[in-house]
Amino acid sequence: MAKTKPTSHVAPAAPAQPAPPQVPLPAPYAPVGRIPVTEVFPVVEDGRWPAKAVPDEVFPIRATVFREGHDRFGATAVLVRPDGSDGPSARMYEVGIGLDRYEARLAADAPGDWGIRVEGWSDPYGTWAHDAGVKVPAGVDVALMLEEGARVMERAAAVPGRDAADVEVLHAAAAALRDESASPADRLAAGLAGEVMAALDRLPLRDHVSPSATYPLQVDRRRALAGSWYEIFPRSLGAHRDEQGNWHSGTLRTAAQRLDRIAAMGFDVLYLTPISPIGTTNRKGRNNTLDARPDDPGSPYGIGSPDGGHDAIHPELGTFEDFDALVARAHELGMEVALDLALQCSPDHPWVTEHPEWFTVLADGSIAYAENPPKKYQDIYPLNFDNDPEASTRRSCRWCAPG
């Protein structure tokens, strides 16, 4: 009786796993180049946030650059334009003697999201100039060193972007280095001449260029650098008494009519205290009293009422059209408008009922109001961002939304 072979039980092949995605290394962990570049400045938190400047603001760029051995090296600072192309650049010079700390100064020419990069590089001319300056006077390898110098000049002359006049200077130096009718000292002097060094300073001959990471640089409008601010309470500009002696609040429209005087004093920025509705619960009266009178407007920092919260305008001040007219008039007078966005609420703010989790609730069930002991602000509830951090980062209003 024939025997049958038992069937082999082979486990099915596991499905192929997709290769893990190749995640680029963060900027500070990029591979080190042949000429190491470290400690680039200005850099904020390893590039997590951008350094900042304004157009035509000259600022220092620094880095530690070094190499092993005796060959010479150099460094170049580069600004990267928002479109990714290289912008202004400059050769860096040692500022921390013995510390390999180098610096150059540059300026961006337009607003935008720029970058900063430092390039380390081997310096063939610097290496030759040092070695030839030692060997030729000592009579060591004279012909060889002069020929090496001539070849360095020819290489340097061929660098793309070289000015025609500098090309001529470098070719002339190469010819002089090979002129056997002249003395070695004169031939060497031609290679070390000031005009040669100046040409190579303007556009060096660079080997083994080793760029650092590109770090972010935010270039803002010029007003971001400095400005003179004038703070206003809109209800104070245009407030008046009627014939019966009753006070009437100023509005955004009456404030807009009085901006000429502020602009004439040379101010750049019109700074508005909060213009949102003001709550009535625990409203403060004059001199921080808890007994507000019917005509007391309350603190503009007690934000929120049945009329709305941070995304609304106090009805007594006007409408969004009135606000737009105020901004337009300020711009006509050469001023920008800054609005105080105070992230705090009155007990009447819609968020208090819609999102009680955004506030600190005490053991007795009450919401904690703001304090600056011994001072108390019973008309203000501070937001507790730790209670709901995800919602806190998502929350926005029409004042701060993009556009």
C-alpha positions in Angstrom: 0.0 0.0 0.0 1.5 3.2 -1.1 2.1 5.8 1.5 1.1 9.4 1.0 3.4 12.2 2.0 1.8 14.4 4.6 0.9 17.8 3.3 3.2 20.6 4.5 1.4 23.3 6.4 3.2 26.5 5.5 2.0 29.7 7.1 0.9 32.3 4.5 3.4 35.0 3.9 2.8 38.1 5.9 1.7 41.1 3.8 4.6 43.4 2.8 4.8 46.3 5.2 5.2 49.7 3.6 8.5 51.3 4.1 8.5 53.9 6.8 8.3 57.4 5.5 11.6 59.3 5.2 11.3 62.1 7.6 13.8 64.9 7.0 16.0 65.7 9.9 15.2 69.0 11.7 17.5 71.9 10.8 19.7 71.6 13.9 20.4 67.9 13.2 21.3 68.3 9.5 24.6 66.5 8.6 27.8 68.5 9.3 29.6 69.5 6.2 33.3 69.3 5.3 33.9 72.7 6.9 31.7 72.6 10.0 29.4 75.5 10.7 27.8 75.7 14.2 26.1 78.2 16.5 24.5 80.3 13.8 23.1 83.6 15.0 20.5 85.1 14.9 18.5 81.9 15.5 15.6 81.5 17.9 15.2 78.1 19.6 17.1 76.2 16.9 14.9 77.8 14.2 11.6 76.9 15.8 10.7 80.6 15.5 12.0 83.1 13.1 14.5 85.9 13.9 13.0 89.2 12.9 14.1 92.3 10.9 12.7 95.0 8.7 13.8 96.0 5.2 17.2 97.8 5.0 17.9 97.0 8.7 21.5 96.0 8.9 22.0 93.2 11.4 24.9 90.8 12.3 25.1 87.2 11.2 27.5 85.1 13.2 28.7 81.5 13.3 31.4 79.3 14.6 33.4 77.9 11.7 36.5 75.7 11.9 38.4 72.8 10.3 41.2 70.4 11.1 44.8 70.8 9.9 46.6 73.9 8.7 44.7 74.8 5.4 42.9 78.1 5.4 39.1 78.4 5.3 36.5 81.1 5.1 32.8 81.6 5.6 30.0 83.4 3.8 26.7 84.7 5.2 23.7 84.4 2.8 20.1 85.7 3.0 17.6 83.5 1.3 14.7 85.3 -0.4 11.1 84.3 0.1 11.1 82.5 -3.3 14.0 80.3 -2.2 16.7 82.1 -4.3 19.9 83.4 -2.8 19.8 87.1 -1.9 22.4 89.4 -0.5 25.6 87.7 0.8 28.9 88.8 2.3 32.2 87.2 3.4 32.5 86.8 7.1 35.5 87.8 9.2 36.7 86.5 12.5 35.5 88.5 15.5 36.3 86.2 18.3 40.1 85.8 17.7 41.1 82.3 18.7 37.4 81.2 19.0 36.7 80.7 15.3 33.8 83.0 15.6 32.9 84.8 12.3 30.6 87.7 11.5 29.1 89.6 8.5 26.4 92.2 8.3 23.5 92.1 5.9 20.1 93.6 5.2 17.0 92.2 3.5 15.4 94.6 0.9 11.7 93.6 1.2 9.2 92.1 3.6 8.6 88.4 3.6 9.6 85.0 5.0 13.4 85.0 4.4 16.1 82.6 5.5 19.6 82.8 7.0 22.4 80.4 5.9 26.1 80.3 6.6 28.5 78.5 4.3 31.9 77.3 5.4 34.5 76.7 2.7 38.1 75.8 2.1 40.2 78.7 0.9 42.8 77.6 -1.7 44.1 81.2 -2.1 44.6 81.7 1.6 46.3 78.3 1.9 48.7 79.1 -1.0 49.4 82.6 0.2 50.4 81.4 3.6 52.5 78.5 2.4 54.2 80.5 -0.4 54.9 83.4 1.9 56.9 81.0 4.1 58.6 78.8 1.5 59.6 81.2 -1.3 61.6 83.5 1.0 63.2 80.4 2.5 64.1 79.0 -1.0 62.0 75.9 -0.5 60.0 74.6 -3.5 60.2 78.0 -5.1 59.2 77.1 -8.7 56.5 74.7 -7.5 54.9 77.2 -5.2 54.9 80.0 -7.9 53.3 77.6 -10.4 50.7 76.5 -7.8 49.9 80.2 -7.2 49.4 80.8 -11.0 47.0 77.9 -11.1 45.1 79.3 -8.2 44.8 82.6 -10.0 43.4 81.0 -13.1 40.9 79.0 -11.1 39.8 82.1 -9.3 39.5 84.1 -12.6 37.0 81.4 -13.8 34.6 81.7 -10.9 31.1 82.5 -12.3 30.1 86.1 -11.8 33.6 87.5 -11.6 33.8 91.2 -12.6 35.8 91.6 -15.9 38.3 94.0 -14.3 39.0 91.5 -11.5 39.4 88.7 -14.1 42.1 90.8 -15.8 43.8 91.4 -12.4 43.9 87.7 -11.7 45.2 86.7 -15.2 47.9 89.3 -14.9 48.9 87.9 -11.5 49.1 84.4 -13.0 51.3 85.7 -15.8 53.6 87.5 -13.3 53.9 84.4 -11.2 55.2 82.5 -14.2 57.5 85.2 -15.4 60.9 83.6 -15.0 62.7 86.9 -16.0 61.6 88.4 -12.7 63.0 87.5 -9.3 61.1 85.0 -7.1 60.4 87.8 -4.6 58.8 90.0 -7.3 56.8 87.1 -8.7 55.5 86.2 -5.2 54.7 89.9 -4.6 52.5 89.9 -7.7 50.4 87.0 -6.3 50.1 88.7 -2.9 49.3 92.2 -4.3 46.5 94.2 -2.7 44.4 94.3 -5.9 44.5 90.5 -6.0 43.4 90.2 -2.4 40.6 92.7 -3.0 39.3 90.8 -6.0 39.3 87.6 -4.0 37.7 89.3 -1.1 34.8 90.5 -3.4 34.3 87.0 -4.8 36.4 84.2 -3.1 37.6 81.0 -4.7 35.8 78.4 -2.6 36.3 74.7 -2.3 34.2 72.2 -0.3 31.4 74.6 0.3 29.5 73.4 3.4 26.2 75.1 4.1 24.5 75.3 7.4 20.8 74.7 7.7 18.7 77.6 6.5 17.1 79.3 9.5 13.9 81.4 9.3 14.0 85.2 9.2 10.8 87.1 9.3 11.1 90.5 7.6 8.3 92.8 8.6 7.2 96.2 7.4 9.4 99.1 8.7 6.8 100.1 11.3 7.3 96.8 13.1 10.8 98.0 14.2 9.7 101.1 16.1 6.6 103.3 16.4 5.2 106.0 18.6 1.9 104.9 20.0 -1.0 107.1 21.2 -3.7 105.5 23.3 -7.3 106.6 23.1 -10.6 105.8 24.8 -12.9 106.3 21.8 -15.8 107.4 24.1 -13.6 110.3 25.3 -13.0 111.7 21.8 -16.2 113.7 21.2 -17.9 113.2 24.6 -19.9 116.3 25.4 -22.7 117.7 27.6 -26.0 118.7 26.3 -27.9 121.8 27.3 -29.4 120.0 30.3 -25.9 119.1 31.5 -26.1 115.4 30.6 -23.0 113.7 29.3 -23.0 112.0 25.9 -20.3 109.5 25.0 -18.0 109.9 22.1 -18.2 107.3 19.3 -15.9 105.8 16.7 -17.1 108.4 14.3 -16.4 111.3 16.6 -13.0 109.8 17.3 -12.2 109.6 13.6 -12.9 113.3 13.3 -10.3 114.1 15.9 -7.3 112.1 14.6 -5.6 115.1 12.8 -4.4 116.5 16.1 -2.9 113.1 17.1 -1.2 112.7 13.7 0.2 116.3 13.9 2.0 115.3 17.1 4.0 112.7 15.1 2.4 109.5 16.4 2.6 106.4 14.2 0.1 104.1 15.8 -3.3 104.8 17.2 -3.9 102.4 20.1 -7.5 101.7 21.0 -8.5 100.3 24.3 -11.1 97.5 24.0 -14.3 98.6 22.1 -16.4 95.5 22.8 -19.6 95.6 24.8 -19.1 96.0 28.6 -20.9 93.9 31.2 -23.1 95.2 33.9 -22.7 92.5 36.6 -20.3 93.9 39.3 -19.7 96.9 37.0 -17.1 99.2 38.6 -17.9 102.9 39.1 -15.6 105.8 39.5 -12.3 105.2 41.3 -12.9 101.4 41.3 -16.0 101.6 43.5 -18.4 98.6 43.6 -21.4 101.0 43.5 -21.7 102.0 39.8 -24.2 104.7 39.0 -26.6 104.3 36.1 -24.5 106.6 33.9 -21.2 104.9 34.7 -19.9 103.1 31.5 -17.8 100.6 33.4 -14.3 99.4 32.6 -13.7 98.6 28.9 -11.8 95.6 30.1 -14.9 94.0 31.6 -15.7 92.6 28.1 -19.0 91.0 27.2 -22.7 91.6 27.6 -25.9 90.4 26.0 -24.8 92.5 23.0 -21.9 90.2 22.4 -18.3 89.4 23.3 -14.9 90.0 21.8 -16.3 89.9 18.3 -18.8 92.7 18.8 -18.6 96.4 19.2 -20.2 98.3 22.0 -23.5 99.8 20.6 -22.8 103.1 22.1 -19.5 103.4 20.1 -20.9 102.5 16.7 -20.8 99.7 14.1 -18.1 97.8 12.2 -18.6 100.3 9.4 -17.8 103.1 11.8 -14.7 101.2 12.9 -13.6 100.7 9.3 -14.0 104.4 8.7 -11.8 105.1 11.7 -9.1 102.8 10.4 -9.3 104.4 6.9 -8.9 107.9 8.3 -5.9 106.8 10.4 -4.3 105.3 7.3 -4.9 108.6 5.4 -3.0 110.4 8.1 -0.1 107.8 8.0 -1.1 106.0 11.2 -1.7 102.3 11.8 -4.4 101.1 14.3 -3.6 98.7 17.1 -6.6 97.2 19.0 -6.2 96.0 22.6 -7.4 92.4 22.5 -7.8 91.6 26.2 -8.5 87.9 26.7 -10.7 88.2 29.7 -14.5 88.4 30.3 -17.1 90.1 32.3 -19.6 87.8 34.1 -22.0 88.6 31.3 -19.8 87.4 28.5 -21.5 84.7 26.3 -18.5 82.4 26.9 -19.4 82.2 30.6 -22.5 80.2 29.8 -21.4 78.7 26.5 -18.0 77.5 27.8 -17.8 77.4 31.6 -14.9 75.0 31.2 -12.7 77.9 30.0 -12.7 79.5 33.5 -11.4 78.6 37.0 -14.2 77.2 39.2 -13.6 77.5 42.9 -14.6 75.0 45.6 -17.8 76.9 46.3 -18.9 76.6 42.7 -18.2 80.2 41.8 -16.0 81.4 39.0 -12.7 83.0 40.1 -12.5 86.6 39.2 -9.3 88.5 38.5 -7.1 89.6 41.4 -3.9 91.5 41.9 -3.8 91.3 45.7 -4.9 93.2 47.6 -6.8 94.6 44.6 -9.8 92.7 43.3 -11.5 92.9 39.9 -15.0 91.6 40.5 -16.1 92.7 37.0 -13.6 90.4 35.2 -13.2 86.7 34.9 -9.8 85.7 33.5 -9.7 82.8 31.0 -7.9 79.7 32.2 -6.2 78.4 29.1 -5.0 75.3 30.9 -8.5 73.9 31.3 -9.1 73.5 27.6 -5.8 74.1 25.7 -7.0 72.7 22.4 -10.0 75.0 22.2 -7.8 77.9 23.4 -5.5 77.4 20.4 -8.4 77.2 18.0 -10.4 80.1 19.3 -10.4 83.3 17.3 -12.6 86.3 16.6 -13.1 88.7 13.8 -10.4 91.0 15.2 -7.6 88.3 14.9 -8.8 86.0 12.2 -6.7 85.9 9.0 -7.5 88.8 6.7 
